[in-house]
Amino acid sequence: MKVKSARVHVVPCGNRRAVIIELETDTGLTGLGEAGMAYGAGTTAAAELAGEMIERFVIGEDASRIERIWNTIYDTAFWTKGGGAITFSALSAIEHALWDIKGKDLGAPVHSLMGGPVDDHVAVYANGWWIGCDDAKSYARAAAQTAARGFNALKLYPLGMADPITVVKHPVRRALDASAQRLVVERCKAIREAVGSDVAILLDFGGGLSHHQLMTILEAIEPLDIGFVEEPVDPALPEAMARVAARTSIPIAAGERTYTRYGFHALFSAGAITIAQPDVCNTGGLMETKKIAAMAEAYNLRVAPHNYGSPLATAISLHACAAISNPLILEIFPDFEKEPGYRPVIEEPFEAKIVDGKLAYPTGPGLGVKADRKSLEDTLWRAI
């Protein structure tokens, strides 16, 4: 079962551009994967690199030898060692597609080939519900409405200011002015009052502040029972993050911009985080996420996978959660279809299947999803 051809797509998908790859074997099986560069700068770079990696290292290879292909790319592509988002998002997408093919070939869900499912479902938290909000009242109103839909956990970017181009503008030069700093605290307090004590509030600081302002804000919101603060400082500074963790009772989370088990080792060994957030679409793929989760267990930590891609990324993330023994919660953007220019990417997105704040694991062969052909037909970036 050799990989004979591939297609790389860049798909406008609401507030993101999804990089989707399709691998096809000489037996007619196809597999889907997604590179985790759907936002920020670098989307087309990841698409181009995925195509180059496929052409050089995947075409003609036995599709079932996933670890062999992964390690060949890692060892010979050079920039993978010590690499970042572009290299590992491209490698992740390839790995997903190979697992999808293998699952289809064996007639089994991917997670079952990786030892799962450990449970039947995973808890999810809502993100994106805050779009269009600015002052404390609008955040509180939107939070209450989202909780009323059955979500038991909500995430937001409290340091961010509404922006017509980037949706949310994070601080620059790691500082906020005094009025914005007050607004951050006001937003959090208003949301807690609006949703009550039973809904988890999760905060993403995006590595946006230097230590002195950061600690002032954390001390102010500590009484609000915050579920975690994600990236309170730049994740490339594990010692700085560890200093923050030592001074607050709020759990610290990171992983969106940390790549492979090697990157997470630095966070774990520094005592920098309480919750690991590998993104299965940019940390190296499904098996790499499972290895990171196993490492987290050795440090007595839980895993809350980061998930900010298309609905295909959600499906892939569900398989990762099913195959590990320490999942905490999974990130979900439940309102894709409301975003300007949204395309579904796959048929029957899992975002529409959330029940009581939980998602059941896929049961179909491979990733258990089908590409939306009509949506993908004019998005081809490269054919190999």
C-alpha positions as CSV (number, residue, x, y, z in Angstrom):
1,M,0.0,0.0,0.0
2,K,2.1,2.8,-1.3
3,V,1.4,6.5,-1.3
4,K,1.0,7.5,-4.9
5,S,-0.3,11.1,-4.9
6,A,-1.3,14.0,-2.7
7,R,-3.2,17.3,-2.7
8,V,-2.6,20.2,-0.4
9,H,-5.5,22.7,0.1
10,V,-5.7,26.1,1.7
11,V,-9.3,26.6,2.7
12,P,-10.9,29.9,3.9
13,C,-12.7,28.7,7.0
14,G,-14.3,31.6,8.8
15,N,-11.7,33.4,10.9
16,R,-9.0,31.0,9.9
17,R,-7.4,29.4,6.8
18,A,-7.1,25.7,7.1
19,V,-4.2,23.8,5.5
20,I,-5.7,20.4,4.6
21,I,-3.8,17.6,3.0
22,E,-5.0,14.5,1.2
23,L,-2.8,11.4,0.6
24,E,-3.9,8.7,-1.8
25,T,-2.5,5.2,-2.0
26,D,-2.2,2.8,-5.0
27,T,-5.0,0.8,-3.4
28,G,-7.4,3.8,-3.7
29,L,-7.5,4.7,0.0
30,T,-7.3,8.3,0.9
31,G,-6.4,10.0,4.2
32,L,-6.9,13.5,5.5
33,G,-4.7,15.7,7.7
34,E,-4.6,19.3,8.9
35,A,-1.6,21.5,9.6
36,G,-2.1,23.7,12.6
37,M,-1.3,27.1,10.9
38,A,-4.9,28.3,10.4
39,Y,-4.3,31.6,12.0
40,G,-1.4,34.1,12.5
41,A,1.3,34.3,9.8
42,G,2.7,31.2,8.0
43,T,-0.4,29.5,6.6
44,T,0.9,29.2,3.0
45,A,4.4,28.5,4.2
46,A,3.0,25.4,6.0
47,A,1.1,24.4,2.9
48,E,4.2,24.6,0.7
49,L,6.4,22.8,3.2
50,A,3.8,20.0,3.5
51,G,3.9,19.6,-0.2
52,E,7.7,19.5,-0.3
53,M,7.8,16.9,2.6
54,I,5.3,14.7,0.8
55,E,7.1,14.9,-2.5
56,R,10.5,14.1,-1.0
57,F,9.7,11.7,1.9
58,V,6.3,10.2,1.5
59,I,5.5,9.5,-2.2
60,G,6.3,5.8,-2.9
61,E,6.5,4.9,0.8
62,D,4.4,2.2,2.5
63,A,1.6,4.2,4.0
64,S,1.3,1.7,7.0
65,R,4.8,2.5,8.3
66,I,3.8,5.7,10.1
67,E,6.6,5.9,12.7
68,R,9.2,5.1,10.0
69,I,8.0,8.0,7.8
70,W,7.7,10.4,10.7
71,N,11.3,9.6,11.9
72,T,12.7,9.8,8.4
73,I,11.2,13.3,8.0
74,Y,12.3,14.3,11.5
75,D,15.9,13.1,11.0
76,T,16.5,14.3,7.5
77,A,14.5,17.5,6.9
78,F,17.0,19.3,9.1
79,W,14.8,22.2,10.3
80,T,12.6,19.7,12.2
81,K,15.2,19.4,14.9
82,G,14.7,22.3,17.2
83,G,12.0,23.4,14.7
84,G,8.8,25.3,15.2
85,A,5.2,25.7,14.0
86,I,5.7,25.5,10.3
87,T,7.8,22.4,10.2
88,F,5.8,20.5,12.8
89,S,2.4,21.5,11.5
90,A,3.4,20.2,8.1
91,L,4.7,16.9,9.6
92,S,1.6,16.6,11.8
93,A,-0.8,16.8,8.8
94,I,1.1,14.1,7.0
95,E,1.0,11.9,10.1
96,H,-2.8,12.4,10.5
97,A,-3.4,11.4,6.9
98,L,-1.3,8.2,7.3
99,W,-3.3,7.2,10.4
100,D,-6.6,7.9,8.5
101,I,-5.4,5.6,5.7
102,K,-4.3,2.9,8.2
103,G,-7.6,3.0,10.0
104,K,-9.6,2.7,6.8
105,D,-7.4,-0.2,5.7
106,L,-8.1,-2.1,8.9
107,G,-11.7,-0.9,9.3
108,A,-11.0,0.6,12.7
109,P,-11.1,4.1,14.3
110,V,-7.6,5.6,14.6
111,H,-7.9,5.8,18.4
112,S,-8.5,2.1,18.7
113,L,-5.2,1.5,16.9
114,M,-3.5,3.6,19.5
115,G,-4.9,1.8,22.5
116,G,-8.2,3.6,22.9
117,P,-10.9,4.6,23.5
118,V,-10.0,5.0,27.2
119,D,-13.4,6.5,27.8
120,D,-16.5,7.2,25.7
121,H,-16.4,11.0,25.6
122,V,-14.4,14.1,26.6
123,A,-15.5,17.3,28.2
124,V,-15.2,20.4,26.0
125,Y,-14.9,24.1,26.5
126,A,-16.3,26.8,24.3
127,N,-14.1,29.4,22.6
128,G,-15.1,32.1,20.2
129,W,-18.3,33.0,22.0
130,W,-16.7,36.4,22.9
131,I,-16.3,37.6,19.3
132,G,-17.7,41.2,19.1
133,C,-17.5,41.8,22.9
134,D,-15.5,44.6,24.4
135,D,-16.7,46.0,27.7
136,A,-17.4,43.9,30.8
137,K,-21.2,43.9,30.3
138,S,-21.0,42.5,26.7
139,Y,-18.7,39.8,27.9
140,A,-21.0,38.9,30.8
141,R,-24.0,38.8,28.5
142,A,-22.3,36.5,25.9
143,A,-20.9,34.3,28.6
144,A,-24.3,33.8,30.2
145,Q,-25.8,33.0,26.8
146,T,-23.1,30.4,26.1
147,A,-23.4,28.7,29.4
148,A,-27.2,28.5,28.9
149,R,-26.5,26.4,25.8
150,G,-25.0,23.7,28.0
151,F,-21.3,24.6,28.1
152,N,-19.7,24.1,31.5
153,A,-16.4,25.8,30.6
154,L,-15.7,29.0,28.7
155,K,-12.3,30.4,27.4
156,L,-11.5,34.0,26.5
157,Y,-8.6,36.3,25.8
158,P,-9.1,38.9,28.6
159,L,-6.0,41.0,27.5
160,G,-7.3,41.2,24.0
161,M,-9.1,44.2,22.6
162,A,-11.6,44.0,19.8
163,D,-10.0,44.4,16.4
164,P,-11.7,44.4,12.9
165,I,-8.8,42.8,11.2
166,T,-7.4,40.2,13.6
167,V,-10.7,39.7,15.6
168,V,-8.8,40.2,18.8
169,K,-5.6,42.3,19.3
170,H,-3.2,41.1,21.9
171,P,-0.9,43.5,23.8
172,V,2.3,44.6,22.1
173,R,5.7,45.1,23.9
174,R,4.3,42.9,26.8
175,A,2.4,45.8,28.4
176,L,-1.1,47.3,28.9
177,D,-2.0,50.8,29.8
178,A,-3.8,51.3,33.1
179,S,-7.3,51.5,31.7
180,A,-6.9,48.3,29.7
181,Q,-5.5,46.6,32.8
182,R,-8.6,47.6,34.8
183,L,-10.8,46.3,32.0
184,V,-9.1,42.9,32.1
185,V,-10.1,42.5,35.7
186,E,-13.6,43.9,35.2
187,R,-14.3,41.5,32.4
188,C,-13.3,38.5,34.5
189,K,-15.4,39.6,37.5
190,A,-18.4,40.3,35.3
191,I,-18.2,36.9,33.7
192,R,-18.0,35.1,37.0
193,E,-21.0,37.0,38.3
194,A,-22.9,36.2,35.1
195,V,-22.3,32.4,35.0
196,G,-22.1,31.6,38.7
197,S,-19.8,29.2,40.4
198,D,-20.5,26.0,38.4
199,V,-19.0,27.2,35.1
200,A,-15.3,27.1,34.6
201,I,-13.6,30.3,33.4
202,L,-10.4,29.6,31.4
203,L,-8.1,32.5,30.4
204,D,-5.6,32.7,27.6
205,F,-3.0,35.5,28.1
206,G,-1.1,34.7,24.9
207,G,2.2,35.3,26.6
208,G,1.2,39.0,26.5
209,L,2.6,40.6,29.6
210,S,5.8,41.1,31.5
211,H,6.0,39.9,35.1
212,H,5.1,43.0,37.1
213,Q,1.8,43.7,35.4
214,L,1.0,40.0,35.0
215,M,1.2,39.3,38.7
216,T,-0.9,42.3,39.6
217,I,-3.7,40.9,37.3
218,L,-3.3,37.4,38.6
219,E,-3.6,38.5,42.2
220,A,-6.7,40.5,41.4
221,I,-8.5,37.5,39.7
222,E,-7.3,34.8,41.9
223,P,-10.5,34.8,44.1
224,L,-12.6,34.2,41.0
225,D,-11.7,30.4,40.9
226,I,-10.1,30.5,37.4
227,G,-9.8,27.1,35.8
228,F,-6.4,27.9,34.2
229,V,-4.4,30.7,32.7
230,E,-2.9,29.7,29.4
231,E,0.5,31.1,28.3
232,P,0.8,33.8,31.1
233,V,4.3,34.4,29.6
234,D,6.0,33.5,26.4
235,P,6.2,29.7,26.4
236,A,9.8,29.9,25.1
237,L,10.7,31.1,28.7
238,P,9.9,28.1,30.9
239,E,11.9,29.5,33.8
240,A,9.8,32.7,33.7
241,M,6.6,30.7,33.5
242,A,7.8,28.6,36.5
243,R,8.2,31.8,38.5
244,V,4.6,32.7,37.8
245,A,3.4,29.2,38.7
246,A,5.2,29.5,42.0
247,R,3.4,32.7,43.0
248,T,-0.2,31.9,42.1
249,S,-2.8,29.3,43.0
250,I,-4.3,29.5,39.5
251,P,-3.3,26.4,37.4
252,I,-0.9,27.4,34.5
253,A,-1.4,25.8,31.1
254,A,0.7,25.9,27.9
255,G,1.5,24.0,24.8
256,E,-0.1,25.7,21.7
257,R,3.4,27.0,20.8
258,T,5.4,24.0,22.1
259,Y,6.5,21.3,19.7
260,T,7.1,17.6,20.2
261,R,8.0,15.7,23.4
262,Y,11.3,17.6,23.4
263,G,9.7,21.0,23.7
264,F,7.3,19.8,26.4
265,H,10.2,18.2,28.4
266,A,11.5,21.7,29.0
267,L,8.2,22.9,30.4
268,F,7.7,19.8,32.5
269,S,11.2,19.8,34.0
270,A,11.1,23.5,34.8
271,G,7.8,23.0,36.8
272,A,6.3,25.6,34.5
273,I,2.9,24.2,33.9
274,T,0.1,22.3,35.6
275,I,-1.8,21.5,32.4
276,A,-0.2,20.5,29.1
277,Q,-1.9,21.7,25.9
278,P,-0.4,20.0,22.9
279,D,-2.0,20.9,19.6
280,V,-2.3,17.7,17.6
281,C,-2.1,19.7,14.4
282,N,1.3,21.3,15.1
283,T,3.1,19.4,17.8
284,G,4.0,16.4,15.6
285,G,0.7,14.6,15.2
286,L,-1.4,11.9,17.0
287,M,1.4,9.6,18.2
288,E,3.5,12.5,19.3
289,T,0.6,13.9,21.4
290,K,0.2,10.4,23.0
291,K,3.9,10.5,23.9
292,I,3.6,14.0,25.3
293,A,0.6,12.8,27.4
294,A,2.6,9.9,28.7
295,M,5.4,12.2,29.7
296,A,2.8,14.5,31.5
297,E,1.7,11.5,33.5
298,A,5.2,11.1,34.8
299,Y,4.9,14.6,36.2
300,N,1.4,14.0,37.5
301,L,-0.2,16.4,35.0
302,R,-3.4,16.5,32.9
303,V,-3.7,17.2,29.2
304,A,-6.1,19.7,27.7
305,P,-5.4,19.6,23.9
306,H,-5.3,23.0,22.1
307,N,-7.6,23.0,19.1
308,Y,-7.9,26.0,16.8
309,G,-8.3,24.8,13.3
310,S,-11.1,23.6,11.1
311,P,-13.7,21.0,12.1
312,L,-11.2,18.4,10.8
313,A,-8.8,19.5,13.6
314,T,-11.6,18.8,16.1
315,A,-12.1,15.3,14.8
316,I,-8.4,14.6,14.9
317,S,-8.2,16.0,18.4
318,L,-11.0,13.7,19.5
319,H,-8.9,10.7,18.5
320,A,-6.0,12.0,20.5
321,C,-8.1,12.5,23.6
322,A,-9.6,9.0,23.2
323,A,-6.1,7.4,23.1
324,I,-4.7,9.0,26.3
325,S,-5.4,8.2,29.9
326,N,-5.1,11.8,31.3
327,P,-7.3,14.1,29.2
328,L,-8.9,17.0,31.0
329,I,-10.9,18.9,28.5
330,L,-10.8,19.8,24.7
331,E,-11.1,23.2,23.1
332,I,-14.0,23.8,20.8
333,F,-15.2,26.7,18.6
334,P,-18.9,25.8,18.4
335,D,-20.0,28.7,16.1
336,F,-17.9,28.2,13.0
337,E,-20.9,28.6,10.7
338,K,-21.5,32.2,12.0
339,E,-18.0,33.4,11.0
340,P,-17.7,35.3,7.7
341,G,-16.6,33.1,4.8
342,Y,-17.0,29.9,6.7
343,R,-16.6,26.6,4.8
344,P,-17.4,23.2,6.4
345,V,-14.2,21.3,5.2
346,I,-15.8,18.0,6.4
347,E,-19.3,16.6,6.3
348,E,-21.1,16.4,9.7
349,P,-18.7,18.4,11.9
350,F,-18.5,17.3,15.5
351,E,-19.1,20.8,16.7
352,A,-22.8,20.1,16.0
353,K,-22.8,17.0,18.2
354,I,-22.0,18.5,21.6
355,V,-24.3,17.2,24.4
356,D,-24.1,18.5,28.0
357,G,-20.7,20.0,27.4
358,K,-19.2,16.7,26.1
359,L,-18.3,15.1,22.8
360,A,-18.5,11.4,22.1
361,Y,-15.5,9.8,20.4
362,P,-15.6,8.9,16.6
363,T,-16.5,5.3,15.8
364,G,-16.0,5.2,12.0
365,P,-12.9,3.7,10.3
366,G,-9.8,6.0,10.2
367,L,-10.6,9.5,11.4
368,G,-14.3,8.8,10.9
369,V,-14.9,11.8,8.7
370,K,-15.5,12.6,5.0
371,A,-14.1,15.7,3.2
372,D,-16.7,18.2,1.9
373,R,-15.8,17.9,-1.8
374,K,-17.8,21.0,-2.8
375,S,-16.0,23.1,-0.2
376,L,-12.6,21.9,-1.2
377,E,-12.9,22.0,-5.0
378,D,-11.5,25.5,-5.6
379,T,-8.9,25.5,-2.8
380,L,-6.1,23.4,-4.2
381,W,-2.7,24.8,-3.4
382,R,-0.5,22.1,-4.8
383,A,-0.9,18.6,-6.3
384,I,1.8,16.0,-6.1
